[in-house]
Amino acid sequence: MGVRRYFLQGVALVVAGLAAGAAMGEDAARDRIGQAAAMAGELKSQAADADRDAAGQASQDYAEAIAALNRGNSSRAITLLTRAARQGDAGAQLRLGGIYSAEGALRDLKTAFAWYRQAADQGDAAGEYKVGMMLLRGEGVKRDVEGAAMWLKKSAEQGYARAQTNYGSLCLAGMGVDQDFIQAVQWFKKAAEQNYGDAQYLMGVAYEHGEGVARDVGQAKAWYKRAVANGNGLAKGPLYRLEGYPR
């Protein structure tokens, strides 16, 4: 493997059934089935009403929690977020994960991971990404690179740009997945097309060094420019080198 390939890897990683009895007459069976169907319909309607009520309460709790956070009342916010999260509100679960993973007196990475995992288990792309990254780093949970790759891919497949970039980085390095430079660049491009600066920078690196794509300095400069425009400082150096872009 060439020096450029090692370089590109290093850059990327900066990362109910109803049965009628046989003895029951046909008419009696039909009546029993009709009664059961009506009862099932009523129960289903009641359950749907209960679900709507719970969802409404969770949404209200979440909104009040955000207002409490904005007032600086973190204790009240956590109480409301926890109540909403326990009712399955993914937004509240993510907020709690963020609170417990942040630096400070409340920092508890094991608890943060547990809340992120609940959001991820509901198919929330941001939750899947957070779980993947914590598994990758071994934060609050035993390090599991293959598990990290699985969760990052789930998030990436939902279009989450950060997950696309980081999953691409794993493909590039062969961490938790088979090494595949072409697939790595394909994931970078998906994120880059969402104007994610880090992915745009990596597209520039790939084109400049011809890794996963044919070498194309013009494409490299174009991607570096887009990365700089989207706030990626790492792209300024190579862009300056290629065309004299001011630092």
C-alpha positions as a Markdown table, in Angstrom:
| # | Residue | x | y | z |
|---|---|---|---|---|
| 1 | Met | 0.0 | 0.0 | 0.0 |
| 2 | Gly | 1.4 | 3.4 | -1.0 |
| 3 | Val | 2.1 | 6.4 | 1.1 |
| 4 | Arg | -0.8 | 8.3 | -0.4 |
| 5 | Arg | -3.2 | 5.5 | 0.6 |
| 6 | Tyr | -2.0 | 5.5 | 4.1 |
| 7 | Phe | -2.4 | 9.3 | 4.1 |
| 8 | Leu | -6.0 | 9.1 | 2.8 |
| 9 | Gln | -6.8 | 6.5 | 5.6 |
| 10 | Gly | -5.3 | 8.8 | 8.2 |
| 11 | Val | -7.4 | 11.7 | 7.0 |
| 12 | Ala | -10.6 | 9.8 | 6.9 |
| 13 | Leu | -10.2 | 8.5 | 10.5 |
| 14 | Val | -9.6 | 12.0 | 12.0 |
| 15 | Val | -13.3 | 9.8 | 12.9 |
| 16 | Ala | -54.7 | -13.0 | 17.3 |
| 17 | Gly | -56.2 | -15.9 | 15.7 |
| 18 | Leu | -59.8 | -17.0 | 16.2 |
| 19 | Ala | -60.8 | -20.7 | 15.8 |
| 20 | Ala | -64.5 | -21.9 | 15.8 |
| 21 | Gly | -65.1 | -25.2 | 17.6 |
| 22 | Ala | -65.8 | -28.2 | 15.3 |
| 23 | Ala | -69.1 | -28.8 | 17.0 |
| 24 | Met | -70.3 | -25.2 | 16.6 |
| 25 | Gly | -72.9 | -24.7 | 13.8 |
| 26 | Glu | -72.0 | -22.5 | 10.9 |
| 27 | Asp | -74.4 | -19.7 | 11.9 |
| 28 | Ala | -73.2 | -19.8 | 15.5 |
| 29 | Ala | -69.6 | -19.7 | 14.4 |
| 30 | Arg | -70.4 | -16.7 | 12.1 |
| 31 | Asp | -72.1 | -14.9 | 15.0 |
| 32 | Arg | -69.2 | -15.6 | 17.3 |
| 33 | Ile | -66.7 | -14.4 | 14.7 |
| 34 | Gly | -68.7 | -11.2 | 14.2 |
| 35 | Gln | -68.8 | -10.5 | 17.9 |
| 36 | Ala | -65.1 | -11.1 | 18.2 |
| 37 | Ala | -64.3 | -8.9 | 15.3 |
| 38 | Ala | -66.4 | -6.1 | 16.8 |
| 39 | Met | -64.7 | -6.4 | 20.1 |
| 40 | Ala | -61.3 | -6.5 | 18.5 |
| 41 | Gly | -62.2 | -3.3 | 16.6 |
| 42 | Glu | -63.2 | -1.5 | 19.7 |
| 43 | Leu | -60.1 | -2.6 | 21.6 |
| 44 | Lys | -58.0 | -1.4 | 18.6 |
| 45 | Ser | -59.7 | 2.0 | 18.7 |
| 46 | Gln | -59.1 | 2.3 | 22.4 |
| 47 | Ala | -55.5 | 1.4 | 22.1 |
| 48 | Ala | -55.0 | 3.9 | 19.3 |
| 49 | Asp | -56.6 | 6.7 | 21.4 |
| 50 | Ala | -54.3 | 5.8 | 24.3 |
| 51 | Asp | -51.3 | 5.9 | 22.0 |
| 52 | Arg | -52.3 | 9.3 | 20.7 |
| 53 | Asp | -52.7 | 10.6 | 24.2 |
| 54 | Ala | -49.3 | 9.3 | 25.2 |
| 55 | Ala | -47.7 | 10.7 | 22.2 |
| 56 | Gly | -49.3 | 14.1 | 22.8 |
| 57 | Gln | -48.2 | 14.1 | 26.4 |
| 58 | Ala | -44.6 | 13.2 | 25.4 |
| 59 | Ser | -44.6 | 16.0 | 22.8 |
| 60 | Gln | -45.8 | 18.5 | 25.4 |
| 61 | Asp | -43.2 | 17.3 | 27.9 |
| 62 | Tyr | -40.5 | 17.6 | 25.3 |
| 63 | Ala | -41.5 | 21.2 | 24.4 |
| 64 | Glu | -41.6 | 22.2 | 28.0 |
| 65 | Ala | -38.2 | 20.6 | 28.6 |
| 66 | Ile | -36.6 | 22.7 | 25.8 |
| 67 | Ala | -38.2 | 25.8 | 27.3 |
| 68 | Ala | -36.8 | 24.8 | 30.7 |
| 69 | Leu | -33.3 | 24.3 | 29.2 |
| 70 | Asn | -33.5 | 27.7 | 27.6 |
| 71 | Arg | -34.3 | 29.2 | 31.0 |
| 72 | Gly | -31.3 | 27.4 | 32.5 |
| 73 | Asn | -33.5 | 25.1 | 34.6 |
| 74 | Ser | -31.7 | 21.8 | 33.8 |
| 75 | Ser | -33.2 | 19.9 | 36.7 |
| 76 | Arg | -36.7 | 20.5 | 35.4 |
| 77 | Ala | -35.7 | 19.9 | 31.9 |
| 78 | Ile | -34.2 | 16.5 | 32.7 |
| 79 | Thr | -37.3 | 15.5 | 34.6 |
| 80 | Leu | -39.5 | 16.3 | 31.6 |
| 81 | Leu | -37.2 | 14.8 | 29.1 |
| 82 | Thr | -37.0 | 11.6 | 31.0 |
| 83 | Arg | -40.8 | 11.3 | 31.2 |
| 84 | Ala | -41.0 | 12.0 | 27.4 |
| 85 | Ala | -38.2 | 9.6 | 26.7 |
| 86 | Arg | -39.8 | 6.8 | 28.7 |
| 87 | Gln | -42.9 | 7.2 | 26.5 |
| 88 | Gly | -40.7 | 6.6 | 23.5 |
| 89 | Asp | -40.0 | 10.1 | 22.3 |
| 90 | Ala | -36.8 | 9.8 | 20.2 |
| 91 | Gly | -36.1 | 13.5 | 20.4 |
| 92 | Ala | -36.1 | 13.4 | 24.2 |
| 93 | Gln | -33.9 | 10.2 | 24.2 |
| 94 | Leu | -31.4 | 12.0 | 22.0 |
| 95 | Arg | -31.4 | 15.1 | 24.2 |
| 96 | Leu | -30.8 | 13.0 | 27.3 |
| 97 | Gly | -28.0 | 11.2 | 25.5 |
| 98 | Gly | -26.5 | 14.6 | 24.8 |
| 99 | Ile | -26.8 | 15.8 | 28.3 |
| 100 | Tyr | -25.2 | 12.7 | 29.8 |
| 101 | Ser | -22.4 | 12.6 | 27.3 |
| 102 | Ala | -21.4 | 16.3 | 27.7 |
| 103 | Glu | -18.6 | 17.3 | 29.9 |
| 104 | Gly | -19.7 | 18.3 | 33.4 |
| 105 | Ala | -21.2 | 17.1 | 36.6 |
| 106 | Leu | -23.9 | 15.1 | 34.9 |
| 107 | Arg | -21.6 | 13.2 | 32.6 |
| 108 | Asp | -22.5 | 9.5 | 32.6 |
| 109 | Leu | -21.5 | 7.8 | 29.4 |
| 110 | Lys | -23.2 | 4.5 | 30.2 |
| 111 | Thr | -26.5 | 6.3 | 30.7 |
| 112 | Ala | -25.9 | 8.4 | 27.6 |
| 113 | Phe | -25.3 | 5.2 | 25.5 |
| 114 | Ala | -28.5 | 3.7 | 26.9 |
| 115 | Trp | -30.6 | 6.6 | 25.8 |
| 116 | Tyr | -29.0 | 6.8 | 22.4 |
| 117 | Arg | -29.6 | 3.1 | 22.0 |
| 118 | Gln | -33.3 | 3.5 | 22.7 |
| 119 | Ala | -33.5 | 6.1 | 20.0 |
| 120 | Ala | -31.5 | 3.9 | 17.6 |
| 121 | Asp | -33.8 | 0.9 | 18.3 |
| 122 | Gln | -36.6 | 3.1 | 17.0 |
| 123 | Gly | -34.8 | 3.6 | 13.7 |
| 124 | Asp | -33.7 | 7.2 | 14.5 |
| 125 | Ala | -30.8 | 8.0 | 12.2 |
| 126 | Ala | -29.1 | 10.3 | 14.7 |
| 127 | Gly | -29.4 | 7.8 | 17.4 |
| 128 | Glu | -27.9 | 5.1 | 15.2 |
| 129 | Tyr | -25.0 | 7.4 | 14.5 |
| 130 | Lys | -24.4 | 8.1 | 18.1 |
| 131 | Val | -24.5 | 4.5 | 19.1 |
| 132 | Gly | -22.1 | 3.7 | 16.3 |
| 133 | Met | -19.6 | 6.3 | 17.4 |
| 134 | Met | -19.7 | 5.4 | 21.0 |
| 135 | Leu | -19.1 | 1.7 | 20.1 |
| 136 | Leu | -16.3 | 2.8 | 17.9 |
| 137 | Arg | -14.7 | 4.8 | 20.7 |
| 138 | Gly | -15.6 | 2.5 | 23.6 |
| 139 | Glu | -17.5 | 5.3 | 25.4 |
| 140 | Gly | -19.9 | 4.0 | 28.0 |
| 141 | Val | -19.7 | 0.6 | 26.5 |
| 142 | Lys | -17.1 | -2.0 | 25.5 |
| 143 | Arg | -15.4 | -1.0 | 22.2 |
| 144 | Asp | -16.9 | -3.0 | 19.3 |
| 145 | Val | -15.7 | -1.9 | 15.8 |
| 146 | Glu | -17.9 | -4.3 | 13.9 |
| 147 | Gly | -20.9 | -3.2 | 15.9 |
| 148 | Ala | -20.0 | 0.4 | 15.3 |
| 149 | Ala | -19.8 | -0.3 | 11.5 |
| 150 | Met | -23.2 | -1.9 | 11.6 |
| 151 | Trp | -24.9 | 1.0 | 13.3 |
| 152 | Leu | -23.1 | 3.6 | 11.2 |
| 153 | Lys | -24.2 | 1.9 | 8.1 |
| 154 | Lys | -27.8 | 1.8 | 9.3 |
| 155 | Ser | -27.7 | 5.6 | 9.8 |
| 156 | Ala | -25.8 | 6.2 | 6.6 |
| 157 | Glu | -28.4 | 4.3 | 4.6 |
| 158 | Gln | -31.0 | 6.7 | 6.0 |
| 159 | Gly | -29.0 | 9.6 | 4.5 |
| 160 | Tyr | -27.3 | 10.9 | 7.7 |
| 161 | Ala | -24.3 | 12.7 | 6.3 |
| 162 | Arg | -22.0 | 12.3 | 9.3 |
| 163 | Ala | -22.7 | 8.6 | 9.4 |
| 164 | Gln | -22.0 | 8.3 | 5.6 |
| 165 | Thr | -18.7 | 10.1 | 6.1 |
| 166 | Asn | -17.6 | 7.9 | 9.1 |
| 167 | Tyr | -18.8 | 4.7 | 7.6 |
| 168 | Gly | -16.9 | 5.6 | 4.5 |
| 169 | Ser | -13.9 | 6.1 | 6.6 |
| 170 | Leu | -14.3 | 2.6 | 8.1 |
| 171 | Cys | -14.5 | 1.2 | 4.5 |
| 172 | Leu | -11.3 | 3.1 | 3.7 |
| 173 | Ala | -9.4 | 1.7 | 6.6 |
| 174 | Gly | -11.0 | -1.8 | 6.6 |
| 175 | Met | -12.1 | -1.3 | 10.2 |
| 176 | Gly | -15.1 | -3.5 | 11.1 |
| 177 | Val | -15.8 | -4.1 | 7.4 |
| 178 | Asp | -13.8 | -5.2 | 4.3 |
| 179 | Gln | -11.5 | -2.6 | 3.0 |
| 180 | Asp | -13.0 | -1.0 | -0.1 |
| 181 | Phe | -11.7 | 2.3 | -1.4 |
| 182 | Ile | -14.3 | 2.6 | -4.2 |
| 183 | Gln | -17.2 | 2.1 | -1.7 |
| 184 | Ala | -15.6 | 4.5 | 0.7 |
| 185 | Val | -15.6 | 7.3 | -1.9 |
| 186 | Gln | -19.1 | 6.5 | -2.8 |
| 187 | Trp | -20.2 | 7.1 | 0.8 |
| 188 | Phe | -18.1 | 10.3 | 1.0 |
| 189 | Lys | -19.9 | 11.5 | -2.2 |
| 190 | Lys | -23.4 | 10.9 | -0.7 |
| 191 | Ala | -22.5 | 13.1 | 2.3 |
| 192 | Ala | -20.6 | 15.6 | 0.2 |
| 193 | Glu | -23.7 | 16.1 | -2.0 |
| 194 | Gln | -25.5 | 17.2 | 1.1 |
| 195 | Asn | -23.0 | 20.0 | 1.5 |
| 196 | Tyr | -21.2 | 18.3 | 4.5 |
| 197 | Gly | -17.8 | 20.0 | 4.5 |
| 198 | Asp | -15.8 | 17.1 | 6.0 |
| 199 | Ala | -17.0 | 14.7 | 3.2 |
| 200 | Gln | -16.3 | 17.4 | 0.6 |
| 201 | Tyr | -12.7 | 17.6 | 1.9 |
| 202 | Leu | -12.3 | 13.9 | 1.7 |
| 203 | Met | -13.6 | 13.9 | -1.9 |
| 204 | Gly | -10.9 | 16.5 | -2.7 |
| 205 | Val | -8.3 | 14.2 | -1.1 |
| 206 | Ala | -9.5 | 11.2 | -3.0 |
| 207 | Tyr | -9.4 | 13.0 | -6.4 |
| 208 | Glu | -6.1 | 14.7 | -5.7 |
| 209 | His | -4.4 | 11.4 | -4.9 |
| 210 | Gly | -6.5 | 9.1 | -7.2 |
| 211 | Glu | -7.7 | 6.8 | -4.4 |
| 212 | Gly | -11.1 | 5.1 | -5.1 |
| 213 | Val | -11.5 | 7.4 | -8.2 |
| 214 | Ala | -9.4 | 8.3 | -11.1 |
| 215 | Arg | -7.0 | 11.2 | -10.3 |
| 216 | Asp | -8.5 | 14.5 | -11.3 |
| 217 | Val | -6.9 | 17.7 | -10.0 |
| 218 | Gly | -9.8 | 19.8 | -11.3 |
| 219 | Gln | -12.3 | 17.8 | -9.4 |
| 220 | Ala | -10.0 | 17.9 | -6.3 |
| 221 | Lys | -9.9 | 21.7 | -6.4 |
| 222 | Ala | -13.7 | 21.9 | -6.9 |
| 223 | Trp | -14.4 | 19.7 | -3.9 |
| 224 | Tyr | -11.8 | 21.6 | -1.8 |
| 225 | Lys | -13.5 | 24.9 | -2.7 |
| 226 | Arg | -16.9 | 23.5 | -1.6 |
| 227 | Ala | -15.4 | 22.2 | 1.6 |
| 228 | Val | -13.9 | 25.6 | 2.5 |
| 229 | Ala | -17.2 | 27.3 | 1.7 |
| 230 | Asn | -18.9 | 24.9 | 4.2 |
| 231 | Gly | -16.4 | 25.7 | 6.9 |
| 232 | Asn | -13.9 | 22.9 | 6.6 |
| 233 | Gly | -10.5 | 24.4 | 7.5 |
| 234 | Leu | -8.5 | 21.4 | 6.5 |
| 235 | Ala | -9.3 | 22.0 | 2.8 |
| 236 | Lys | -7.6 | 25.4 | 2.7 |
| 237 | Gly | -4.0 | 24.0 | 2.7 |
| 238 | Pro | -4.3 | 21.7 | -0.2 |
| 239 | Leu | -6.4 | 24.2 | -2.2 |
| 240 | Tyr | -3.7 | 26.8 | -1.6 |
| 241 | Arg | -1.1 | 24.3 | -2.8 |
| 242 | Leu | -3.1 | 23.5 | -6.0 |
| 243 | Glu | -4.1 | 27.0 | -7.0 |
| 244 | Gly | -2.8 | 29.6 | -4.6 |
| 245 | Tyr | -6.0 | 30.0 | -2.6 |
| 246 | Pro | -5.4 | 32.6 | 0.2 |
| 247 | Arg | -4.9 | 31.0 | 3.6 |
